[in-house]
Amino acid sequence: MVNPWFDPGMFAWIPGTLLGVVGGGIGGPLAGVFASKGKFKKLVIGFFAAILVMSAGLLISGCIAYFSDQPYGVWYGLGFPGLLGLIIFGTLIFVVLNQYREAELRKTMAKDI
């Protein structure tokens, strides 16, 4: 077995916690406040895209750690948050895009009246 990249007992919780706090704590309110009003579309979609890229990076890091015989806490601590992030935020980006479409439809309907 090779030397672990980091101490799994001390640091394995950090990637998942950061992804949850940043993604859920910032991304949720951003989408909830701005998407329903149809504002700051580039910011919100860009934020979700950045979270997806970070999640993919975590998943790839976890796979590399798994195949390089890192301990369970290392590959699981990196891979599982990455997988969850891709599933959750990959699904939510479509919900946010739909909210922007509905907001645009409301704006055009209000102009027609």
N, CA and C atoms as an extended XYZ file, in Angstrom:
339
Properties=species:S:1:pos:R:3:atomname:S:1:resname:S:1:resid:I:1 pbc="F F F"
N         0.849       -1.185        0.000 N   MET     1
C         0.000        0.000        0.000 CA  MET     1
C         0.891        1.244        0.000 C   MET     1
N         0.516        2.225       -0.727 N   VAL     2
C         1.263        3.477       -0.795 CA  VAL     2
C         0.866        4.372        0.371 C   VAL     2
N         1.626        5.424        0.556 N   ASN     3
C         1.299        6.373        1.620 CA  ASN     3
C         0.003        7.095        1.285 C   ASN     3
N        -0.878        7.269        2.256 N   PRO     4
C        -2.135        7.987        1.984 CA  PRO     4
C        -1.868        9.445        1.630 C   PRO     4
N        -2.727        9.995        0.773 N   TRP     5
C        -2.600       11.386        0.352 CA  TRP     5
C        -2.818       12.328        1.526 C   TRP     5
N        -3.696       11.948        2.422 N   PHE     6
C        -3.969       12.731        3.624 CA  PHE     6
C        -4.476       11.774        4.693 C   PHE     6
N        -4.534       12.237        5.917 N   ASP     7
C        -5.018       11.417        7.018 CA  ASP     7
C        -6.543       11.310        6.918 C   ASP     7
N        -7.055       10.131        6.555 N   PRO     8
C        -8.498       10.012        6.364 CA  PRO     8
C        -9.309       10.278        7.625 C   PRO     8
N        -8.757        9.980        8.775 N   GLY     9
C        -9.478       10.218       10.020 CA  GLY     9
C        -9.658       11.690       10.330 C   GLY     9
N        -8.745       12.498        9.837 N   MET    10
C        -8.789       13.931       10.137 CA  MET    10
C        -9.443       14.754        9.032 C   MET    10
N        -9.250       14.374        7.779 N   PHE    11
C        -9.605       15.273        6.684 CA  PHE    11
C       -10.613       14.711        5.685 C   PHE    11
N       -11.067       13.486        5.822 N   ALA    12
C       -11.959       12.896        4.830 CA  ALA    12
C       -13.325       13.578        4.779 C   ALA    12
N       -13.723       14.227        5.831 N   TRP    13
C       -15.040       14.871        5.887 CA  TRP    13
C       -15.055       16.230        5.186 C   TRP    13
N       -13.889       16.808        4.935 N   ILE    14
C       -13.818       18.181        4.426 CA  ILE    14
C       -14.405       18.345        3.017 C   ILE    14
N       -14.076       17.495        2.024 N   PRO    15
C       -14.646       17.727        0.683 CA  PRO    15
C       -16.174       17.699        0.651 C   PRO    15
N       -16.771       16.729        1.321 N   GLY    16
C       -18.227       16.649        1.335 CA  GLY    16
C       -18.874       17.810        2.063 C   GLY    16
N       -18.266       18.215        3.158 N   THR    17
C       -18.802       19.335        3.920 CA  THR    17
C       -18.710       20.628        3.120 C   THR    17
N       -17.571       20.858        2.488 N   LEU    18
C       -17.417       22.071        1.675 CA  LEU    18
C       -18.388       22.088        0.502 C   LEU    18
N       -18.543       20.940       -0.140 N   LEU    19
C       -19.483       20.875       -1.262 CA  LEU    19
C       -20.907       21.143       -0.789 C   LEU    19
N       -21.282       20.605        0.344 N   GLY    20
C       -22.626       20.835        0.876 CA  GLY    20
C       -22.848       22.261        1.314 C   GLY    20
N       -21.866       22.838        1.984 N   VAL    21
C       -22.018       24.206        2.479 CA  VAL    21
C       -22.015       25.206        1.320 C   VAL    21
N       -21.060       25.054        0.415 N   VAL    22
C       -20.977       25.997       -0.707 CA  VAL    22
C       -22.123       25.770       -1.692 C   VAL    22
N       -22.337       24.511       -2.060 N   GLY    23
C       -23.381       24.219       -3.036 CA  GLY    23
C       -24.779       24.454       -2.508 C   GLY    23
N       -25.068       23.904       -1.356 N   GLY    24
C       -26.404       24.039       -0.789 CA  GLY    24
C       -26.626       25.358       -0.079 C   GLY    24
N       -25.593       25.857        0.572 N   GLY    25
C       -25.737       27.088        1.348 CA  GLY    25
C       -25.709       28.348        0.510 C   GLY    25
N       -25.020       28.299       -0.605 N   ILE    26
C       -24.957       29.471       -1.485 CA  ILE    26
C       -25.791       29.248       -2.739 C   ILE    26
N       -25.680       28.064       -3.335 N   GLY    27
C       -26.393       27.780       -4.585 CA  GLY    27
C       -27.900       27.746       -4.434 C   GLY    27
N       -28.366       27.210       -3.326 N   GLY    28
C       -29.810       27.151       -3.092 CA  GLY    28
C       -30.451       28.521       -3.000 C   GLY    28
N       -29.950       29.379       -2.126 N   PRO    29
C       -30.521       30.727       -2.067 CA  PRO    29
C       -30.338       31.527       -3.356 C   PRO    29
N       -29.193       31.356       -4.031 N   LEU    30
C       -29.000       32.053       -5.312 CA  LEU    30
C       -30.095       31.665       -6.296 C   LEU    30
N       -30.295       30.363       -6.433 N   ALA    31
C       -31.302       29.899       -7.375 CA  ALA    31
C       -32.708       30.256       -6.914 C   ALA    31
N       -32.965       30.113       -5.632 N   GLY    32
C       -34.305       30.391       -5.127 CA  GLY    32
C       -34.718       31.838       -5.263 C   GLY    32
N       -33.788       32.744       -5.035 N   VAL    33
C       -34.113       34.169       -5.082 CA  VAL    33
C       -34.106       34.694       -6.509 C   VAL    33
N       -33.067       34.366       -7.264 N   PHE    34
C       -32.894       35.001       -8.562 CA  PHE    34
C       -33.577       34.267       -9.717 C   PHE    34
N       -33.618       32.948       -9.684 N   ALA    35
C       -34.189       32.214      -10.820 CA  ALA    35
C       -35.682       32.457      -10.945 C   ALA    35
N       -36.383       32.532       -9.840 N   SER    36
C       -37.830       32.749       -9.926 CA  SER    36
C       -38.158       34.143      -10.443 C   SER    36
N       -37.220       35.083      -10.265 N   LYS    37
C       -37.420       36.438      -10.780 CA  LYS    37
C       -36.818       36.629      -12.166 C   LYS    37
N       -36.059       35.653      -12.624 N   GLY    38
C       -35.443       35.741      -13.941 CA  GLY    38
C       -34.233       36.658      -13.991 C   GLY    38
N       -33.552       36.829      -12.892 N   LYS    39
C       -32.410       37.746      -12.832 CA  LYS    39
C       -31.110       36.977      -12.627 C   LYS    39
N       -30.017       37.586      -13.065 N   PHE    40
C       -28.657       37.064      -12.871 CA  PHE    40
C       -28.516       35.625      -13.360 C   PHE    40
N       -29.003       35.359      -14.558 N   LYS    41
C       -28.984       34.000      -15.091 CA  LYS    41
C       -27.553       33.489      -15.267 C   LYS    41
N       -26.673       34.322      -15.796 N   LYS    42
C       -25.298       33.877      -16.015 CA  LYS    42
C       -24.603       33.549      -14.696 C   LYS    42
N       -24.855       34.337      -13.670 N   LEU    43
C       -24.247       34.094      -12.364 CA  LEU    43
C       -24.723       32.773      -11.783 C   LEU    43
N       -26.011       32.557      -11.794 N   VAL    44
C       -26.574       31.357      -11.173 CA  VAL    44
C       -26.180       30.101      -11.947 C   VAL    44
N       -26.328       30.130      -13.263 N   ILE    45
C       -25.972       28.961      -14.075 CA  ILE    45
C       -24.459       28.737      -14.021 C   ILE    45
N       -23.686       29.800      -14.009 N   GLY    46
C       -22.244       29.669      -13.881 CA  GLY    46
C       -21.842       29.056      -12.553 C   GLY    46
N       -22.534       29.443      -11.492 N   PHE    47
C       -22.258       28.867      -10.179 CA  PHE    47
C       -22.556       27.375      -10.186 C   PHE    47
N       -23.694       26.987      -10.749 N   PHE    48
C       -24.042       25.577      -10.803 CA  PHE    48
C       -23.063       24.812      -11.683 C   PHE    48
N       -22.611       25.413      -12.771 N   ALA    49
C       -21.622       24.766      -13.630 CA  ALA    49
C       -20.299       24.584      -12.887 C   ALA    49
N       -19.910       25.580      -12.099 N   ALA    50
C       -18.673       25.470      -11.317 CA  ALA    50
C       -18.786       24.353      -10.278 C   ALA    50
N       -19.940       24.243       -9.645 N   ILE    51
C       -20.144       23.163       -8.673 CA  ILE    51
C       -20.095       21.804       -9.370 C   ILE    51
N       -20.649       21.719      -10.581 N   LEU    52
C       -20.585       20.463      -11.324 CA  LEU    52
C       -19.147       20.112      -11.694 C   LEU    52
N       -18.359       21.102      -12.085 N   VAL    53
C       -16.955       20.853      -12.422 CA  VAL    53
C       -16.188       20.397      -11.182 C   VAL    53
N       -16.437       21.045      -10.048 N   MET    54
C       -15.779       20.633       -8.804 CA  MET    54
C       -16.191       19.217       -8.403 C   MET    54
N       -17.453       18.897       -8.584 N   SER    55
C       -17.925       17.553       -8.252 CA  SER    55
C       -17.277       16.512       -9.153 C   SER    55
N       -17.167       16.830      -10.430 N   ALA    56
C       -16.500       15.908      -11.353 CA  ALA    56
C       -15.034       15.729      -10.961 C   ALA    56
N       -14.387       16.810      -10.555 N   GLY    57
C       -13.004       16.718      -10.101 CA  GLY    57
C       -12.858       15.845       -8.868 C   GLY    57
N       -13.793       15.982       -7.938 N   LEU    58
C       -13.765       15.137       -6.743 CA  LEU    58
C       -13.975       13.668       -7.106 C   LEU    58
N       -14.913       13.402       -8.011 N   LEU    59
C       -15.178       12.022       -8.407 CA  LEU    59
C       -13.968       11.423       -9.120 C   LEU    59
N       -13.358       12.190      -10.000 N   ILE    60
C       -12.162       11.704      -10.700 CA  ILE    60
C       -11.027       11.471       -9.711 C   ILE    60
N       -10.860       12.382       -8.757 N   SER    61
C        -9.829       12.203       -7.730 CA  SER    61
C       -10.093       10.953       -6.898 C   SER    61
N       -11.350       10.722       -6.584 N   GLY    62
C       -11.706        9.521       -5.837 CA  GLY    62
C       -11.427        8.250       -6.616 C   GLY    62
N       -11.699        8.277       -7.920 N   CYS    63
C       -11.405        7.105       -8.763 CA  CYS    63
C        -9.907        6.871       -8.867 C   CYS    63
N        -9.151        7.942       -9.035 N   ILE    64
C        -7.690        7.811       -9.087 CA  ILE    64
C        -7.168        7.267       -7.757 C   ILE    64
N        -7.713        7.756       -6.659 N   ALA    65
C        -7.284        7.270       -5.345 CA  ALA    65
C        -7.626        5.793       -5.175 C   ALA    65
N        -8.798        5.390       -5.660 N   TYR    66
C        -9.198        3.988       -5.543 CA  TYR    66
C        -8.251        3.086       -6.315 C   TYR    66
N        -7.949        3.463       -7.552 N   PHE    67
C        -7.105        2.618       -8.385 CA  PHE    67
C        -5.615        2.715       -8.044 C   PHE    67
N        -5.249        3.674       -7.222 N   SER    68
C        -3.855        3.744       -6.769 CA  SER    68
C        -3.720        3.212       -5.341 C   SER    68
N        -4.688        2.408       -4.920 N   ASP    69
C        -4.669        1.693       -3.635 CA  ASP    69
C        -4.571        2.611       -2.419 C   ASP    69
N        -5.244        3.734       -2.471 N   GLN    70
C        -5.331        4.598       -1.301 CA  GLN    70
C        -6.306        3.967       -0.307 C   GLN    70
N        -6.200        4.320        0.971 N   PRO    71
C        -7.134        3.760        1.961 CA  PRO    71
C        -8.579        4.172        1.672 C   PRO    71
N        -9.480        3.410        2.263 N   TYR    72
C       -10.917        3.630        2.065 CA  TYR    72
C       -11.324        5.070        2.350 C   TYR    72
N       -10.855        5.636        3.437 N   GLY    73
C       -11.244        6.994        3.825 CA  GLY    73
C       -10.813        8.041        2.821 C   GLY    73
N        -9.743        7.785        2.089 N   VAL    74
C        -9.265        8.753        1.102 CA  VAL    74
C       -10.142        8.710       -0.143 C   VAL    74
N       -10.304        7.527       -0.746 N   TRP    75
C       -11.070        7.481       -1.996 CA  TRP    75
C       -12.554        7.700       -1.767 C   TRP    75
N       -13.071        7.232       -0.649 N   TYR    76
C       -14.485        7.446       -0.361 CA  TYR    76
C       -14.749        8.904       -0.009 C   TYR    76
N       -13.835        9.519        0.738 N   GLY    77
C       -13.985       10.917        1.125 CA  GLY    77
C       -13.930       11.868       -0.057 C   GLY    77
N       -13.293       11.461       -1.136 N   LEU    78
C       -13.250       12.280       -2.344 CA  LEU    78
C       -14.336       11.883       -3.344 C   LEU    78
N       -14.513       10.584       -3.546 N   GLY    79
C       -15.411       10.109       -4.592 CA  GLY    79
C       -16.885       10.254       -4.291 C   GLY    79
N       -17.271        9.973       -3.068 N   PHE    80
C       -18.699       10.012       -2.744 CA  PHE    80
C       -19.293       11.420       -2.823 C   PHE    80
N       -18.637       12.450       -2.278 N   PRO    81
C       -19.189       13.795       -2.464 CA  PRO    81
C       -19.231       14.206       -3.937 C   PRO    81
N       -18.235       13.760       -4.706 N   GLY    82
C       -18.237       14.068       -6.128 CA  GLY    82
C       -19.409       13.427       -6.846 C   GLY    82
N       -19.681       12.177       -6.532 N   LEU    83
C       -20.814       11.482       -7.149 CA  LEU    83
C       -22.134       12.128       -6.748 C   LEU    83
N       -22.292       12.409       -5.455 N   LEU    84
C       -23.519       13.063       -4.990 CA  LEU    84
C       -23.693       14.443       -5.621 C   LEU    84
N       -22.601       15.196       -5.701 N   GLY    85
C       -22.677       16.523       -6.303 CA  GLY    85
C       -23.105       16.472       -7.757 C   GLY    85
N       -22.562       15.518       -8.505 N   LEU    86
C       -22.962       15.391       -9.907 CA  LEU    86
C       -24.429       15.017      -10.043 C   LEU    86
N       -24.885       14.122       -9.199 N   ILE    87
C       -26.292       13.710       -9.276 CA  ILE    87
C       -27.219       14.845       -8.852 C   ILE    87
N       -26.944       15.451       -7.716 N   ILE    88
C       -27.850       16.464       -7.167 CA  ILE    88
C       -27.834       17.734       -8.013 C   ILE    88
N       -26.640       18.293       -8.236 N   PHE    89
C       -26.579       19.561       -8.959 CA  PHE    89
C       -26.789       19.376      -10.461 C   PHE    89
N       -26.473       18.181      -10.968 N   GLY    90
C       -26.786       17.896      -12.369 CA  GLY    90
C       -28.282       17.853      -12.618 C   GLY    90
N       -29.031       17.406      -11.640 N   THR    91
C       -30.495       17.407      -11.737 CA  THR    91
C       -31.058       18.799      -11.490 C   THR    91
N       -30.522       19.477      -10.490 N   LEU    92
C       -31.055       20.789      -10.121 CA  LEU    92
C       -30.818       21.860      -11.183 C   LEU    92
N       -29.780       21.711      -11.988 N   ILE    93
C       -29.530       22.730      -13.006 CA  ILE    93
C       -30.683       22.769      -14.010 C   ILE    93
N       -31.299       21.623      -14.267 N   PHE    94
C       -32.456       21.602      -15.171 CA  PHE    94
C       -33.669       22.262      -14.518 C   PHE    94
N       -33.816       22.106      -13.222 N   VAL    95
C       -34.903       22.759      -12.499 CA  VAL    95
C       -34.717       24.275      -12.535 C   VAL    95
N       -33.487       24.721      -12.333 N   VAL    96
C       -33.190       26.156      -12.351 CA  VAL    96
C       -33.410       26.725      -13.744 C   VAL    96
N       -32.978       26.013      -14.767 N   LEU    97
C       -33.207       26.475      -16.148 CA  LEU    97
C       -34.699       26.560      -16.453 C   LEU    97
N       -35.473       25.619      -15.930 N   ASN    98
C       -36.918       25.659      -16.119 CA  ASN    98
C       -37.530       26.867      -15.414 C   ASN    98
N       -37.006       27.215      -14.232 N   GLN    99
C       -37.501       28.406      -13.529 CA  GLN    99
C       -37.206       29.664      -14.339 C   GLN    99
N       -36.046       29.727      -14.957 N   TYR   100
C       -35.724       30.877      -15.795 CA  TYR   100
C       -36.641       30.943      -17.017 C   TYR   100
N       -36.946       29.794      -17.615 N   ARG   101
C       -37.879       29.784      -18.749 CA  ARG   101
C       -39.269       30.261      -18.328 C   ARG   101
N       -39.729       29.815      -17.173 N   GLU   102
C       -41.039       30.248      -16.678 CA  GLU   102
C       -41.059       31.738      -16.357 C   GLU   102
N       -39.982       32.258      -15.801 N   ALA   103
C       -39.903       33.688      -15.506 CA  ALA   103
C       -39.924       34.505      -16.793 C   ALA   103
N       -39.234       34.014      -17.817 N   GLU   104
C       -39.237       34.711      -19.104 CA  GLU   104
C       -40.630       34.666      -19.735 C   GLU   104
N       -41.308       33.538      -19.597 N   LEU   105
C       -42.672       33.422      -20.113 CA  LEU   105
C       -43.610       34.382      -19.387 C   LEU   105
N       -43.447       34.507      -18.071 N   ARG   106
C       -44.285       35.450      -17.320 CA  ARG   106
C       -44.036       36.884      -17.774 C   ARG   106
N       -42.767       37.207      -18.040 N   LYS   107
C       -42.445       38.560      -18.497 CA  LYS   107
C       -43.069       38.861      -19.860 C   LYS   107
N       -43.003       37.907      -20.768 N   THR   108
C       -43.575       38.139      -22.094 CA  THR   108
C       -45.097       38.207      -22.031 C   THR   108
N       -45.699       37.411      -21.160 N   MET   109
C       -47.158       37.461      -21.002 CA  MET   109
C       -47.589       38.781      -20.383 C   MET   109
N       -46.794       39.311      -19.478 N   ALA   110
C       -47.116       40.606      -18.861 CA  ALA   110
C       -46.983       41.727      -19.883 C   ALA   110
N       -46.054       41.614      -20.807 N   LYS   111
C       -45.913       42.631      -21.856 CA  LYS   111
C       -47.089       42.576      -22.830 C   LYS   111
N       -47.616       41.393      -23.077 N   ASP   112
C       -48.731       41.241      -24.002 CA  ASP   112
C       -50.021       41.827      -23.434 C   ASP   112
N       -50.147       41.857      -22.150 N   ILE   113
C       -51.370       42.371      -21.511 CA  ILE   113
C       -51.314       43.839      -21.529 C   ILE   113
